[in-house]
Amino acid sequence: VYKPAEIELIRSACEFAAPLYHGQTDVTGTSLLQHVLGSASILIGLQMDHETIAATALHAVPSYLNDWNVVLNERFGRNVTMLVEGISDMERLRHVTAKQPIAGAAAIEDKGEAAQQVEGLRKMLLAMVEDIRVVLIKLAERTQTLRNLPAASPETQRHIAQETHSIFAPLANRLGVWQIKWEMEDLSLRYLEPALYKKVAKLLDERRVDRERYIADIVAQLERSLAAAHIKAEVSGRPKHIYSIFRKMQKKDKSFNMLFDVRAVRLIVPDVPS
């Protein structure tokens, strides 16, 4: 929950950006204002602070305003301005390296020179960022782009999917932002391996009711056992995401029907003082 002054900063950032973004679109053809608001919504869901949300709304301002850093510093403060500067720096580095070959989903196990170059780029992106919130903003912005990717050209779809799979999903993994990681991997696979993606998605959908019933039963059993043992814990269950299942099928060379671990249950136990 944001304080009134924090809400006012976010509102002011959105109102400042709106006329600058008017008539502008992102790479998918989506309204730029809708894009930044969607990105901000993702970060609100992650309970990020108000400066991060404001910077997300303002992150494209450097493309449309001269002396933007001076203006943003005066209106929104140094912290927000530094976050926007960090995003701009990440974008410049990404464009410089955009011509490097990027492996697709099927080549994830490749440890050759191209894979090492991509790994070097990931490390460089993390090393150059002074505030990790910059990376989180970029991850949210990329996730929002993926959500709108169906409207883009096939060439754009594949390029963004490849870049996400090789660079941004692993960054989300390193930072432990699992929900974004899973969504990035699934949406990237949709364009890198469309036939397999549709096949797995269809099989999962056909068995959804049975799968959800099975997970609910397991969660209920665990909750009863934990309560009987006087252990406080949070238990949740979910089907494994599509990319995870695709990787198992690929790694084990098995069909979907031969996989038994397509569900996952998470149990979180609070730290107990020693």
Secondary structure in CASP SS format (residue, H / E / C, confidence):
PFRMAT SS
TARGET T0000
AUTHOR 0000-0000-0000
METHOD secondary structure of the structure
MODEL  1
V C 1.00
Y C 1.00
K C 1.00
P H 1.00
A H 1.00
E H 1.00
I H 1.00
E H 1.00
L H 1.00
I H 1.00
R H 1.00
S H 1.00
A H 1.00
C H 1.00
E H 1.00
F H 1.00
A H 1.00
A H 1.00
P H 1.00
L H 1.00
Y H 1.00
H C 1.00
G C 1.00
Q C 1.00
T E 1.00
D C 1.00
V C 1.00
T C 1.00
G C 1.00
T C 1.00
S E 1.00
L H 1.00
L H 1.00
Q H 1.00
H H 1.00
V H 1.00
L H 1.00
G H 1.00
S H 1.00
A H 1.00
S H 1.00
I H 1.00
L H 1.00
I H 1.00
G H 1.00
L C 1.00
Q C 1.00
M C 1.00
D C 1.00
H H 1.00
E H 1.00
T H 1.00
I H 1.00
A H 1.00
A H 1.00
T H 1.00
A H 1.00
L H 1.00
H C 1.00
A C 1.00
V H 1.00
P H 1.00
S H 1.00
Y C 1.00
L C 1.00
N C 1.00
D C 1.00
W H 1.00
N H 1.00
V H 1.00
V H 1.00
L H 1.00
N H 1.00
E H 1.00
R H 1.00
F H 1.00
G C 1.00
R H 1.00
N H 1.00
V H 1.00
T H 1.00
M H 1.00
L H 1.00
V H 1.00
E H 1.00
G H 1.00
I H 1.00
S H 1.00
D H 1.00
M H 1.00
E H 1.00
R H 1.00
L H 1.00
R H 1.00
H H 1.00
V H 1.00
T C 1.00
A C 1.00
K C 1.00
Q C 1.00
P C 1.00
I C 1.00
A C 1.00
G C 1.00
A H 1.00
A H 1.00
A H 1.00
I C 1.00
E C 1.00
D C 1.00
K C 1.00
G C 1.00
E H 1.00
A H 1.00
A H 1.00
Q H 1.00
Q H 1.00
V H 1.00
E H 1.00
G H 1.00
L H 1.00
R H 1.00
K H 1.00
M H 1.00
L H 1.00
L H 1.00
A H 1.00
M H 1.00
V C 1.00
E C 1.00
D C 1.00
I C 1.00
R H 1.00
V H 1.00
V H 1.00
L H 1.00
I H 1.00
K H 1.00
L H 1.00
A H 1.00
E H 1.00
R H 1.00
T H 1.00
Q H 1.00
T H 1.00
L H 1.00
R H 1.00
N C 1.00
L H 1.00
P H 1.00
A H 1.00
A C 1.00
S C 1.00
P H 1.00
E H 1.00
T H 1.00
Q H 1.00
R H 1.00
H H 1.00
I H 1.00
A H 1.00
Q H 1.00
E H 1.00
T H 1.00
H H 1.00
S H 1.00
I H 1.00
F H 1.00
A H 1.00
P H 1.00
L H 1.00
A H 1.00
N H 1.00
R H 1.00
L H 1.00
G C 1.00
V C 1.00
W H 1.00
Q H 1.00
I H 1.00
K H 1.00
W H 1.00
E H 1.00
M H 1.00
E H 1.00
D H 1.00
L H 1.00
S H 1.00
L H 1.00
R H 1.00
Y H 1.00
L H 1.00
E C 1.00
P H 1.00
A H 1.00
L H 1.00
Y H 1.00
K H 1.00
K H 1.00
V H 1.00
A H 1.00
K H 1.00
L H 1.00
L H 1.00
D H 1.00
E H 1.00
R C 1.00
R H 1.00
V H 1.00
D H 1.00
R H 1.00
E H 1.00
R H 1.00
Y H 1.00
I H 1.00
A H 1.00
D H 1.00
I H 1.00
V H 1.00
A H 1.00
Q H 1.00
L H 1.00
E H 1.00
R H 1.00
S H 1.00
L H 1.00
A H 1.00
A H 1.00
A C 1.00
H C 1.00
I C 1.00
K C 1.00
A C 1.00
E E 1.00
V E 1.00
S E 1.00
G E 1.00
R E 1.00
P E 1.00
K C 1.00
H C 1.00
I H 1.00
Y H 1.00
S H 1.00
I H 1.00
F H 1.00
R H 1.00
K H 1.00
M H 1.00
Q H 1.00
K H 1.00
K H 1.00
D C 1.00
K C 1.00
S C 1.00
F H 1.00
N H 1.00
M H 1.00
L C 1.00
F C 1.00
D C 1.00
V C 1.00
R E 1.00
A E 1.00
V E 1.00
R E 1.00
L E 1.00
I E 1.00
V C 1.00
P C 1.00
D C 1.00
V C 1.00
P C 1.00
S C 1.00
END
